Amino acid sequence: MRSLCFVLLASLAAQPLYANDAFERLKAKYKALQDGETALPSLTDTVITEPLTTDSITQVMRPEDLSGTIPAGEELILGVQLGKLVLGQVFGFKTESGAKLSLFDMTQAFDFAIETDFDNESASGWIRNPANTFKLSHLENGNWSVIENGRASTLHAQQVSLEDDFYIELGLYEQWFDVSFDADYGTLTLKTQSNRPLPIEEKLAREQRAKDSYRTRNEARAPLQKHDYQPISKPLLDVQASVNASEHSDTSHNISILGSNDVAYFNTQYYVAINDDNEINSARLSGRRYSNDADLLGFLNATTIEFGDIRSTQINPLQKSNTYLGARFSNTPLSYNGGNSINLIGNIQAGWDVEVYRNQLLLTSQFNVTDGQYEFQDLPLVFGYNEIELVFYGPQGQVNRENRSYYVSSTGQSAGEFVYDISFVDEGERLFDQNTLNDNDKHGFSTLIRADYGVTDWWSLSIGSQIHHEQGFEQYDQQSFGSEISLFGEALLSIDSLEQDNGDYEHRYQVDTSVWDQSLSFIHRENQRTNRDDGDINSFESQELRLSGAIPSLKLSYQQSIEQITPDNEEEYLRLTNQIGTSIGSSYFSNRLTWTDRDDGETTGDWQVQRYLNDFFWRLGNDYTISPDFDIQSFFTEISGDMSANTSGRVRWIYDLENDASETTLIASWQPNEFSLTSNFSYNDRTGWRASLLGRVGIGLTQNNSTFFTRMPVSSQGTLSTRVFLDNNRNGRFDLGDRPLQNVEVETLQSYRKATTNSQGIAVLTALPSYQQTDIDIDLRQLDDPYLIRADQGVSIAPRPGSVQTLDIPVVPSLEIEGYVKELQQNGNLANKARVPVLLKDASGTVIKEVTSEFDGYFLITEIVPKAYTLEIDPVYLRNFKFQQGTQIPLTGAESGILEEQNLILRKSFEVHGYSAQLASFSRLESLRGYWRILTKRLPEITQYRYFYNQTAAGYQLYVGFSEDNQEANSLCTLLTENGVDCAVTGITRR
């Protein structure tokens, strides 16, 4: 007979939702019934459960049908399951044939719009959709009338029980809800199947889509803590130094510093690189200020102000932007806001390589960046979702990744929105002349202006111009035009045109759309350029059809393009390009193949396969030619991995078949959290050996002016210094007497960075994506006190590049509240009340926590931040179930620990029979009230009695006084009659 208890215990393990004392008490009662005990356990005393034995586990695996062992009339709490979804709990009673379940609980679980009216003993609403109406009414003969989906039927009295709710046979719910149920009394579950989606399924699907969309948009939800610019801020420095030696050259060394901090309410960035001769071979200095709120420069509502070595305004996507000495201001949004191309520009240490992937396909790359800045301009985006991944490879084997998401479907501008971008630059010059970019005879001062305007929500226009202000320079003014049209959100038409005063031009027309979730683009390009040396004019024209997307079932990403190209004075030719990337088992394979019919026709390609081998990462690939002759140019292989928590290694071998030469490289890296140190040794058959040692460290200051060191870059991305502390005086600030908390994990939820607090309670999170708002979460599970909780309501930040944002997070001991919900009955007794929603509200009336009382009326609210609250019963519940009132319990905020016996009492209106003095009847309520005022002035002695009225078809009937016997009413009527007022003693029932 113990099998019932064991099955229930297995249900508890599988269903955490039921893990509460009330459920244990109910199971104990079921076990006693099963064992035939005459004295049943209390439903209010705590039950001590025994651990499972091996025998019990075996029995759990073979649950029996217990429907016949639970006596009729016993309480049931069943968990409603729909597939893997748990819709909620329903209360009910066991019957001889099955079960009767609460109508309120069932409609709540399935989210059907049915309301109950206990006064009239009826329920009404609709099921699944408003056209499917439902009404349940009590007939005079005791039976029940049901109207469901326009069909009327009669139920026997025993099929519906009316107590504190309507309890209805399970089979009727199957008929009304158009579902089938499988009640498992062994596991206390009610499994549900439906041939068509239920509204709750559709609602959950919508919520899941919203969550997916939220994750795709990467939006934070907590209030934003602003990070204002400062007069002077703590500097952040990235220092990189290397020593190099080779078989055929002398030893050399290099050092570069990339730094940033606020000066005079602007963020200043500086970069300097020093070569082996201790000379500065590259330097850059700029000041900038950004605002997501577009509140810079007064009425100009700028988002950007830059000066020094800046990126000039890009008047059109067809024009390349460069770094010059000058100034720029703009109201362009700081984040992507539409269009089918993007620019990726950022700071990087010298000697690094960068690759750009779109939806797991390699788009482009830059190798051995020397000037401290990478840039990719006019990178194409596909229609729909674009996941862009930047992969940074350090010269000694470091690998860093950065992800960004873009969605292309519209112009990005709403009707009437105006965006401008203006810069004044000295082309060819930088603030420090040691790195002059171009021949100064061909450049000079110029102004670049771009303006975008949203004509409608689906059509935007763009114009731009570059004007040169000095004579004698070989550079022409430029004008640009652009337009984007969103075709019903299903396609995007883009037009870009760039023309120079000498007649040169470049045009691009592009249509992007999606077909069966695959992105399709058609692009027409044409340009004309004049050779400045001989004056020859060259033209070019091409048409490209590009299809890209993914096939999730095959784990395949691809891009296929067909391009017809017409060069100047040459025959047109065709070029086909195919790129694929796919996962095969635990390996990732990518291949790029290009074919052209130019000359004799040529087919070239390259492939790469990569996979993890236990704790090591392996890559293999090669370049090849298929036609006109098959040939393999080169291939490479490398394996890398962690040798310990802070050390990693890499071995790379490259073989060049055309030159019959190979190169082997050994890389070892030591990377504790504070810095990185990497050694590199390589040997080439032709050039001999090379060796280098590189060190890198990021340096900054926390809020208590402690220096921190990190191996991650700090000057070009955001940094957060978080202090977690025990707020002993509960004022939300870190001050004298508060204790820093060590071993607390701090995480940025949207940018996926983690760090653990040190002995000072501080955790530093580095390399945070710029201006990407992210929630800040903490994990207190490693602390000894399990009752500590976060005291604030959460916060998010939008990190500024090159600055340290500080954040203090207070932690306090949590408050727990437990008690019972009780109903005051007419005889004065208190009875425990089940399934009553209990609310905890703050001082503003906002609901902070909500729980539902268990079957015995017990409720428990945990993880409460101590402050002023009100504990009360949900007013909506009181109104729906015709309760007159419920008690409220105020909390001052001084409470702590566990508050016991916080009992809430509710009661319904009691019917009381008695007698009143009936006076006149009035057609208008205002007349009745006026009459009563006149009467009380005439007879002041009647003010000791309360008046009330009852609205009838004839009007408003006035009554005075009420008592359970007629003596008071007789005395009052005698007084009124003696003073000429008509009065009659009337028996009445009040609530």
N, C-alpha and C positions, 0 to 999 in steps of 0.2 A: 504493500500500500504506500510505500515511500516514493514510488515512481512519480506521483504528482508533484511532490516537493522538488525532486531532482529536475523534472522537466521545467518547472517554474524557475529554478535557479539557472538552468541553461538559457531560458528566455531572457532572464535578467542580464546575463553575460552578452547576449546577442543584441539586446535592445537597451542601450544606456539611458534611453528616455525614461525608463521605468525605475531607475536606480534611486529610489527614495524610501524613506521610512514607512510611509503610508502603504506603499506597494508590498514591502516586506510584511507588514502587519496583516494585509489582506491574504497574502500567501500562507502565513502561519494559520490563519483561520481555515483556509481551504484544506491545508494539511490535516488539521484537527478533524474536520468533517470527513475527510477521506479515511482517517484512522479510526473513525467511530467514537471519538471522545465525547463524553457527555458535557464536560466543562470546557467551553470554548475559550481560547485566548482573548485577551482584551484587544480592541482595535485602537487603543490609545497608548498602550505600553510599548516601549521599544523592544524589538525582537532581536535576539542574538543568533545570527546565522552560523551554521557549522560549515567548515570547508568541505569541498567535494572530495570524495574518494575515487579510486580507480573504478570500483564497481558502479558508482553513481554515474561516472562519465560514460560508461558503457550503456547504462540505461538511458541516458540522455540522447544517445544516438538513435534510440528506437522509441520515440514518444508514442504513447498510446492514445486512443480516442477517449478522452475523459469527459465527454459530454454527458454520459449517463451517471457519472460519479458525483457531480456537483448538484446538490439538491435544488429543486425548483424554489424560487424566491430568494436565492442567494445573490449578493451583489456581484457584478462583473465590471472590470475595467479592461476593455479591449483596445489594442493598438491597431488603427486602421492603416493597412498597407496597400499601396498601389504600385506594383512592381517593386522597385528599390526605394520608392518614396514612402515616408512615414507621414501620413496626413494629420495625425493627431490621436487623441484618446477619446473614447466614448464610454459613458456610464450606462449601466443597464441592469437587468435582472434575468436570472436563468429561469426558463419555463420548461414544462414537460416536453414540448416539441422543439425547443431551441432557445431563443432569447428575445426579450423586448429591450430595445435600446432607445436612448434619449433622442427626441427629435431635435432639440437644441444642439446637442453635441454632434449629431450626424450632419446637420446643415452647416455647422461651423467647420467640420472636417472637410466637407466637399465644397464649401464656399457657395452654397445655394441661398438665394434671397427669400427666405421664409421667416415670417414673424409670427409670434404666438400672442394670443389674447386670452388670458386665463379668466378674466371676468366673464367673457362670453363663451368660454370653453371652445375656442376655435383657433385655427392657424391658417395663414394664407400667404401667398407669394407666387414665385415661379421657379421652375427647375430647368437648368441648362440654358434657356433663353426666355426672354419676356413673353413670347407667344405661347409657351407651355405653362399655362397658369395652374395653380394648385390651391385648393381650399379644403380644409378639414373642419367639420362642424358636428356638434353633439346634438342628437335628436332627442325628443321628449321620451321616446320609448327606451332610451339607454344605448341604442345603436349609434353608429357614426356615419355621416355622409361625407363622401370624398368626390371632389371634382378635380380630375387630373388630365391635362391636355385636352380639355373639352369633353371628356368622358365622365359621366356620373356613375357612382356605385355606392353600395351600402356595406359597411363593415359591422360584424358582430361586436357586441359590447366588450367581449373578452379579448378582442384583437388589439385594443387600445386601452391603456391605463392612464388616468389623469391624476397625478399626485403633485409633486413640485415641478413636474414637466410632463409632456406627453411621452409615454413609453409605448412604442409600436413594434409589432412583430417584425422580425428581420426579413421575412419573405416579402412584406409589403414594400420595404425600402428597395428591394431588387426590382419590383415592378415599377415603382414610381421613378427611381433614379436610372432605370435602364442599364443595370449592372448585374453581375453575379457575385455572390459572396461565398467564401469558404471560411467558416468560423473554426479556428483551431483552439480549443479550450485548454489544450496542453501547454501551448506557448502564449495563450491569451492574445492572439492576433486575429484580425479580421481581414483576410486577403481579398482584394477586389480586382475584378476584371471587367473591362468595358470594351465593347466593339467599336466605339468611336470616342475620340478624345473628350475627356471631361473638362469642364471650365477650369478646374484647379490645375489640370495638366497644362492647358494652354497658358494659364497665368504663370505657372512655374517656368514654362518654356520662354515666355516673354521676359520674366525676371532673369533667367539664365542668359538670354540674348543681351539684356541690358548689362549684366555683369561682364559678358564677353566683350561687349562694346566698350565698357568701362576699362577693361584691361587693355583693349586695343588702343583706346585714346590715352591710356596711362594717366588718368586723372586722379588726383588726391581729393579726399573728402573732408579732412579736418580743417579748422580755421587756419588761415595763412598768417604766419608771423613774418612781418616785413623785416627786411634787412637794409636799412638806409645807409647811404654813403656818409662817410665821416670826415672830419677835418684832417685827421691823420689816423691811420689804422696800423695794426701790426703787420709787418711785411711777411710775405711768403716767398721762399726761394727754392728753385730747383737747380742743384749744382751737379754737373757731370764733368768728370775728369778722366783722361785716358793716357796711357803710355803705350807706344807702338814701337816695334822693332821688326826687322826683316833681314834676310840673308844678304841683300845687296844694298842696304841703305842704313843710315845712322838711326839711332834711337830718337824718337820724337815724342812730344807730349802736346796735349790740347786740353783746354778747359772752357766750358761754357756755363753761363749763368742766365737763367730765365726767372725774373722776379716780378712781383706785383704787390701793390698796396694802395690804399686810398690816400690822396693828398688833396686838400682843399675841395672836398666833396666830389672829386673825380677819382676814378680808378686809373692808376698809372701802371703801365706794363713796360718792362725794359728787358732787353736781350743783348748779351755781349758774348762773343766768342774770341778766344785768344789762341794764336797758333804757337808753333814751336819756337818762333823767334820772339815770343812775348809781344807780338803785335796784335792789335785788334783787327781781325779780318772780316768781322761782321758785327753790326750793332743796329739796334732798333729801339725807339722810344716813342710811346704814344700815351695820350690821356683820353679817357672815355667815360661816358655816363649813359646808362640805359634806364628806361622806365617802362614797365608793363602797363602802367596806368596812363601813359601818353600825357604827362603833365610837365614836360620840360619846355622852356622858352615861351612861357605864357600862352598867348593866343595861337601860337604855332602848334601846340599840342604834340611836341616831338617825343619820340621814343628813344632817339639816339643822338648823342653829341660826341664827336671824335675829333682829335687834332694830333698833329705830329706825323709819324709814319703810319698812314691810314690806307685802307682799301678805298679806292675811288668809287664813285657812283657808277653802277652798271645801268646804262640808259636803256638797254634791251638785252634779253638773254643771248642774242647773237654776238654781243660785244664782250670782250674779255676785260675783267676788272684787274687792276694792278695796285701794288703798294707804292705810294708816292708821299712826298711831304705835302701836307695840306690840312684842310679842315672839312668836316662833313656833318650835316644834321638831317634828320629824316623822321617821319612819323610811321615808317614801315613797321608792322608788327614784328616782335622779336622772334616769334615762332612761325613755322610754315603755315600759310593761309591760302593755299591753292596753287594751281598751275601744274604743268606736266614736266617740270624740271626743277632742279635745286642746285645750289652752290654749297660745297662743303669746304670750309676754310678754318684752319686752327693752328695753334702753336705746337711745336714738337722739338725735341732735342735733335741736334745735328747728327747725321749718320743713320737715321732710322728710315725704314721702308714702310709704306702704307698701301694696303689693298682695300678696295671697296666692293662689297657684295650687295646685290639686290635680290631678295628672295632666294638666297643661297647660290646665286650665280655670280661669278666674278665679272665686274664691269670694267674696272680700270685699276691702275696702280701707279705709284711713284716710288722711285728707288733712291736711296742715299740722299735724303733731303739735307741740304747744306745751310740754308738761310734761316732755320728755326721756324719755318712755317710751311704747312702742306696746303694745297688748294686743288679742288676739283670743281670746275665750273660747267654749268649747263648739263648736269648729269640727268639722263632721261629717267622719268618715272612712268610706270605702266598704269593703265586705268584700273582703279580699285586699290587694293591694299599693297603697300610697299614696305618691306622690312629691310632697312639699310644697315649693314654691319661694316664698321671700319675696323680693320685688323692692323695693329701696329707691331712691326718686328724691329727689335733693337739690334744693334750691330754685334752684340755678344749673346744673342739668342733669346732676348726678352720677347714676350708676346702679351700685348694688351688688346682688349676688345671694347668697342663702344657701339651700342645699338640705338637706332632711331626709327620711328614709324611715321609713315605718311599715307594719306588716303586721297586719291585723285578722283573727283567726280564733278567738281564745280569750279567756277572762276575764283572762288575764295573771297569775293567782295560782294557786299550787299548793296542794294540800291541806294544811291546818294553818298556812298563812302568814297572819300578822297584821300589818296596816299601820295606823298611826295618824297623825293630823295635828292638832295643838293650837295655838291662838294666843290671846293676850290683847291686845285692841286698845282704843284710845280712838277710837271712830268719829267721823269728821268732823275729826280733828285730825292734824297733822303736827308734826314736831319744830320746824319754823320756822313761826310763825303767820301769816306774810305771805301764805300761800296756803291759807286755810281752805277746806275743800271744801264743807261743807254748813252748814245752820243748826244750831248746837249745841243748840238746844232740842229737836231731834228725835233726838238721838243721845246716846251716852255709853259707858261702859265695858261690854265684853261679852267672853264666852268662846265660842270656836268649836271644836268637837270633831268629828272624823270618824274612824270605825274601819271597816276592811275586813277580811273574814275569808274564806279559802278553805275552804269546807266540803269540797269534793272538788277534783280537778284540773279539773273541768268546771263547778263551781257555786261562785259567790262571793256574799257578802252584804255590804251596807254600811249603816251607820246614822250619823246625824249630828245635831248640835244646836247652836243658838246661844242663849245665855242672857245677858240684860241684867241688870246689877247695880245700876242706879240707878233710882229712882222718878221719875215725872213726865215721862219721855221718850216721845214718840209713836213707839215702835218696839216690835214684838211679837217674842216668842221664836219660834224656828223649830225644827222637827224634820224629819228627812229619812230616807228609806229607799230602798235600791237593791239590785238583784240582777242578776247576769249568769249566763246558762247557755249553755254551748257544747254544741250538739247534734251530737255525733260529729265535731266539727271542720268540719262542713259548714254550720253556721249559728250565729248568735249572737243570743240573746234578751236584751234589756235592759229593765229596769223602773226608773224613777226617780220618786220622789214627794217633794214639798216642801210642808209644811203649817205655817201660822202659828196662834198661839193665838186670833186673832180669827175663824178659820174660813176664811181665804183659803188657796188651795192651787194647786199646779201638778203635773200628772201627765204622764208620757211613757212610752209602751210602744213598743218598736222591735224588729224582726226584720231581721237582715242575713244575706244568703246570696249565693251565686254560682251563676249558671246559664250554662253554656257560656262560662265565663271572663268573664262580665259580672256586675257587682255589682248586686244587687237588694235594696231596703230598703222595708219598710212601717213607717210611723210614725203613731201615734195620740197627739194632744196634747189636753189639756183643762186649763183653769185658771179660777179665780174670784178677783177682786180687788175690794177695797172702797175706794171713793173717800173719802179722809179728810176732804175738805171738806164733802161733803153726805151721806155715808153710803151712797150708792147702791152696789149690788152689780152688777158686770159679769162675765159669763162668756164663755168662748170654747171652741170645739172644732173640731178638724180631723183629717182622715185624709189621709195622703200616701203615694203609691206612687212610688218613685224607682228608675230604671234608669240605670246609668252604666257606662262601660267604654271600650274601644278596639277598633277594627278595623284591625289592623296592615297588612293588605294594601292598605287605602285610606288609610293614614296618618291615620286619623280618631279623635278622642276626642270623647265626647259625654256628656250627661246629660239625661235626660227625666224630668220629674216631673208627676204628676197629683194635685191636691190639692183636697179638698172641705172648705170652710170654713163654719162655722156661728157667726157673731157673736151676741152677746147681743141679743135682741129684734129681730133682723133676719133676712131670708131667707138661707138658705144659698146659696152660689155655688161655682162651679167655677173653678179656675185651672190652666192648663197652662203649663209652662215648658220650653223647649228650648234647650240650649246645645251648640254644636259647635265644634270646633277641628280644622283639617286643614291639611296641607301640600300645596300645589299647585305642583309644580315647585320653585322656590327661594323661594316665598312661603308665608307662614303666614296663614290666614284663620280668624277666629273670629266667631261670631254668637250673640246671645242674643235669644230671642223669647218674649214672655209674652202669653197670651190669658186673658181672664176673661169670664164671662157676666154679670157684675154690671152692673146698670143696663142700658144699651144695648149692652153688650159693648165691650171695648176690647182692642186688640192693639198692643203697643209692642215696640220692640226697639232694639238697637244692634249695629253690626258694626265690625270692624277688620281691616285687612290690613297685613301688615308683611313686609319682605323686605330683603335686602342687595343694593345696587347697587354692584358693585365693592367699594370700601372704605367705603361709606356705608350707613347703616341708615335705612330709610324706613318711615313709618307713615301710614296714612290710615284715617279712620273717621267715622261719624256716628250720631246718635240719630234715630229715626223713629217715626211712628205709622201703622199701617195702617188701623185701624178705631176708631171709626165713620167717621172721615174720614182720608184719607191726608195725611200732613204730615211734613215734615222739619224737626226742631227746630234742629239744628246739625250742623256737621261740622268736622273738623280734619285737618291734615296737618303732618308734620314730617319733617325729614331731619337726620341727625347722623352724625358720623364723625371720624376722626383726621386732622388736617392735617399732623402730624409725629409723631415718637415720643412727645413729651410734651404736645402741644397737640391739642385737639379743639374742635369747634364744633357748634352746633345752631341750626336755624331752625324756628320753629313758627308756624303760622297757624290761628286759630280764627275761625269765622264763626257768629254766632247769628242765625238767620233770623227768629225770633220778634221780636227787638228790633232787627233790621237793624243789627247792630254787629259789628265784627271787631277782632281783636287780633293783632298781629305781634310775635314775640319773637326776639331775636338773643342767643345765648349763646356765649361763648368761654371755654375753660378751659385753663389751663396746669397740668399735673399731673406734675412730676418725682416721683421716688420719695420725696423728703423732705417735700413739702407739696403743697397744691393751691390755686390762686388762680383764681377764676371771676368773670367780668363778665357782667351781664345788662342788656339794654336792651329795653324793650317799648313799644309804642304801641297805645292803644285809642281807637277813634273817639269814645267818649263821655268817658273819664276822662283822656285825654292820655297823656303819656309817663311812664315810670318807669325808674329805673336803680339798679343795686346792684353792689357789689363785695364778694365773700365770700372769706375765706381760712380754711383749715383745716389743722391739723397735729397729728400724734400724736407724743408725746415720751416717751422712756424711756431706761434705762441698760442696757448690756450687762454681761457678767461681769467685764470689765476696767474697769468704771466709765466707759466711753466713752458719750457721749450719742448716741442715734440719733433721727432724725426720719423720719416716714413719713406719707404721705397717707392711709393706712388707719387705721380706728379701732383703738385699743389698750386702752381702759379697760373695754370691755364684752365683749371676747372674749379668747381666749388669745393669748399671744405667746411665741415660741421664739427664743432667742439661741444659735446654734450656732457653736462654734469648731472648725475643722478644722486639724490640725497634724501635722507630721512628727515622730513619736515616736522620737527618736534613741536614747534609752536603753531603749526598749521596756517602760516601766513602766506604760503606759496613762494617765499623768497629764501635763498640760502643766506643765513646769517648766523650769529653766534649761538652755539648750542645745537645746531643741526649737524648731522653726521653723514659724510660721504659714504656711498654704498659701492663696494667692490664686487666684481664678477657679475655685473648686470649687462646683458647683451642688448645693444642698441642697433636698430635696423631701420633703413630707409626703404619703405615698402615698395615704392614704384621704381626706384633705381637700384634695388637689390645690393645694398652695401651693408656690411655688418662690422661691429667692433665691440670689444668688451671693456668695461670701465676698469681703471686701475685703482690703486690704493687711495687716490684723491677723488674717486668717483667720476673720473673723466674718461670719455671714449672719443677718439678723433676718427671721423669718417672722411676719407679723401676721395678724390676723383669722382665727385658728384656731377652729373650732367648739368650744364648751365641752364638756368631758368626753367628747369623741369620740376614742377611742383611735386613734392613727395611727402607722404605722411611719415611721422617718426614714431616708431613703436619700441617698447622695451619688454624684455623677458626677465621676470623676477624669479624664475623657478630655481635658480642656483643659490638663492638666499636661504638662510636657515629658518627664517620666519615665514611660514606659508600664508600668513594673513595680511602681508603687506600688499598694497595696491597703489596704482598711480593716482595721484590726487587731482590732476587736471583732466580736462575732457579730451585731450589729444591736441596735437598741433602739426602743421605742415610747414615746409619751407620751400622756397624757390631759389636755389643757390646761385650766387653771383660768381662768375669766374674770377679767380685771383683774389679772393677775400675769405676770411674766416668768419663764419656765422656762429655765434654762441647761443646755447640753449640750456636752461636749467629745468630739470624735471623733478618735481617734488613727489615723494612717496610717503604714505601714511598707513597706519594700521587700519584695516577695514572694519566696517560695522556690519553686523548681521542682525536681522530682525526675524523673530519667529512668534507665532501665535496661532489662534484659531478664529475662524469665522463662525459666529453663532447667531441663530435666529431666535428672537424673543417671541415666544408663543403667547397666545391669549391668556393661558392659565398662569403666566408668569415664569414658566420654566425656560431655560436656554438649551437649544438643541444644535449640535454641530451641523454646519451647512457646507455641502460639497460643491465643487466646481464654481466657485465665486471668484471673479477677477478682482485682485487686490492691486492697487496702484500706489506707487511712491512718487510724489511730486515735489519738485524743488520750490523755492520761494516765488518763482515766476509762474508756477502752475504747469510747467513742462513735466511730462511723465518721464521719469528716470528709469524706473524698473516696473515690470508688470509680471505677476505670477498668478496662478490659479490654485485655489485651495484644493487639497486632496479629498478623497472620498469621505474622510472623517473630519473635514474642515480645517486640517492643519495646513499652514503655509510657512515658507522660509524664503527670505530674501537675503542674498549674499553679495559680497564684493561691493559694499556701499562706502562711498567717501563720506566721512563724518561732516555734516553741515546741516543747515535748517531744512527740514522736509515736512511733508504732511502725508500720513499713511491713511488711506481711505479705500472704500469699496467703489468700484467703477460706477459712476452715475448712470451710464447707459444701461448697465445691467439692472440697477435699481428700477429704472424707468420701464425697461422691457418686461420685467417680471413683477411689476406692480407693487414693489416694496415702497413703503412710505418714506423711510429714511434709513441711513446707515451712519454709524459713528465715525469720527475722524480722530486721529492721534497726532498731535504736533510733536516734532522733534526740534530741539534747539541747536544741535550741532556739537554740544558738549559731550554727547554720549559716545561710548566706545565699547568695544568687545561685542558680546552677544546680548541683545535685548530680548528677554523672554516675556511670555505672557502678554504680548501686545495684541490683545483680543479685540476683534471688530464685531460689532453687534448690528444686526439689521432686523427690521420687523415690517410686516405688512399692516395695512389698515384693518383694525378690528371693527366689526359691526356691533354697535351698541343701540339697544332699543330704549326709548325714553319719550319725554313729552316736552312740547314747546308751545309758546303762545303764538298763534297764527294771526297776523295782521292783514293789511290790505295787499292787493296785487297790482303791479305796475307794468306798463307796456315798455318802459325804457328804464335801464339801470340807473341813469343819472337822476331820474325822478324818484326812484326808491331811496337813493342815498340822500337826496335833498329832503325828503320826507322825514328820514331818521334824524337828520340834524335839527330840523324844526321841533320834532317830538322830544328830543333830549333837552332842548332849551326850555321847553314848556314843562317837562317833568324830569328834572335833573336826577331824581332818585332811580330812574331806570338805566342810568349809565353803568350801573354795576353789572348789568347783564350784557352779554355779547349778542350781536344780531348776525344773522346769516340769511341767505336767500337760496331759492331753488328755481332754476329756469325751466319753464314748462312751455307747452305750445301756446298757452294764453298769455305768457309774459313772465315776469319775475315776481315770485311769491316771497313775502317778507316774514321771517320768523324771529322771535326774540327769546333768548334763554334756552337751556336744555338741561334736563335732569332725568334720572332713571325712574323717579316716581312723579306723580302729577301734582304734588303739593305745591312746589315752587311755581309751576305753570298756572295753577289755580289762583295763587296769591297775586301773580303778575297780571292776570286777566281781570281780577277784581279791581286792582288799582287803575288799570287802563279804562275799564268800563265806567268806573265812577267819574272819570275825567272826559267822558264822551268819546272814547276811542273804541271802535268795534274790535273785539278780540274773541278768539275761540281756542280752547285747549285741544291740541291735536297730538295723537301718537305718531312718532317719527323714528326712523332708523338712520343713524349716522355712522360714518366711517372715521 
